[in-house]
Amino acid sequence: MTEIVAPEPTPEQAALFARVRRMMLIAGLTTALAVAAVLTAIGYRLFRAEGSAVAATDVTATLPKGARIVATGFAGDRLVVTLDIGGITEIRTFDAHTLKPTGKLKFANEP
């Protein structure tokens, strides 16, 4: 049986092979760096979330005299409470995690 022997590459071909190897090395290192960054971000979020267990919080919010709660809801990280205070509508927002007030919006009719 005869063996087929590949001829030696020309200098242009050798330069092309070296260039392709270098580009593949750069692409491989970039991919490895991106995968490491994603895994680091996932690990950080997992370990950070474990230690931040929210303790039960009891909060008493005082309403003006004669106020009535019309509706409640969530908007992102906010608890939204709609009040009717003597015919005037008011929206109060609270942080859902700490239950601290974050804002107040009053609606009134034009004279």
N, C-alpha and C positions, 0 to 999 in steps of 0.2 A: 504494500500500500504506500501510496505517496502522500506525504504531508504537504499541506498548503502552507506556505510561509508568507506572512504578511510582509510587504516591503517596508523598509524604513520610511517614516514620514519625512516629507520635505521640511525645510526650515519654516515655511509659511504654515504648514499644517501643525507643526510642533508648537508654534506661537499661538495658533488658534486653540489647540487643545489646552494649553496653559491658561489662556484667557477664559475658556469655558469652565475649567476647574476652579479658577479664582472666583468667577461669578456664582458658581454653585456653592462654594464655601461661604460667600457673603450672604446668599439667600438662606442657606441652612442656619447660619448664626442669627440672622434676623428673625427667622421663624422660631428658633429656640428661645430667643429673648422675648418675643411676643407671648409665647406659651407660658414662660416663667412669670411674666407680668400679670397675665390673666389668673394663673393659679395663686399668685401672691395676693391679688385683690380678693379672690374668693375666700382664701384662708383668713385674711384680715377681717372680712365681713362676718364670717362664721364665728371666729373667736371673740370678736367684739360684741356680737349679738348675744352670746351665751351669758356674759357677765352683766348685761343690762336688763335684768328682769325687773319689770315695773311692779313696785309694791302697791298694794291697794291704798287708795287715797279717799278720805272722806272730806268733802267740801260742802259748805253751806253757802249758797249765793243768796243774798237778800234782794228782794224785788221791791220796787216802789209800791206804796199803798194803792190797792185797787188794780194792780197789774195782773194780767192773765197770760199764761203761756199758750200761744196759738199753735206753734209747730216747733219741732226739733229736727235736726239732721246733721249729717257729716259732710264736710267738704275738705277732702285731703286730710291734713292733720289737724283739722279744726272741728269743734263741736259748735253748731249754729243753733241758737235759740231765738225764736221770733216771739215778741211780746206785744200785747195790746195794752197800752197804758192810757186809759181814759179816752179812747178813740184815736190815739196816736200810735202808729206802728213803729216798733224799735227792734233792731236785730243786734244781738250780742253774740260775739264769738269767743270761744275759749280754746286753749291748747288742749288737744285730746289726751296728751300724755300727763301733763301736770295739772290740768283743769284751771290754770290761771287765765284771767280775762286777757284777751288780746285786742279787742276792738268793740266799738259800739257805733251803730248807724241808726239815726232817727229819720223818720219820714213825717213831714207835716204838709198840710194843704196850704196853697198860696192864698193870701187874703183877697 
